[in-house]
Amino acid sequence: MSRLRPILRAHGVTEQQWRVLRILNDTPEIDVSALARVAFLHGPSLTRIIKDLSARGLLLRRIDETDMRRALVSISPGGAALIEKAGQEVARATLEIQHLYGPERGMKLRALLLELEQTLGLDTIDPDEAAD
């Protein structure tokens, strides 16, 4: 993150906010509880992040019409624009890291992290957990 943090800071987002925006950019709309699980964030932290990103016009929040207890979030056009703009810089930095670390070691690392994720029972986004 030491190479990515300055990029994110220059675009006015924290690592956790970036993670939330990236997930929302790949998911049309998601329940806040599911987002917390997928983003590996505690509820209170995610609540603060959602409040801040919403106030800045980077995400949209609404109450589920079928279950008023459930909040749904999605990325706003402004959030998508931020992802597009900052994402190009993040992608360049990521490629630099991959080049420095080496493709073979990078593939081994990804395989080990996937194995760890599976061992711990962690899942990536489950489309069934996103809003209907």
ABEGO torsion letter per residue (X at the ends): XAAAAAAAAAAGBBAAAAAAAAAAAABABBBAAAAAAAAGBBAAAAAAAAAAAAAAGABBBBBBAABAABBBBBBBAAAAAAAAAAAAAAAAAAAAAAAAAEAAAAAAAAAAAAAAAAAAGBBBBBAAABBX
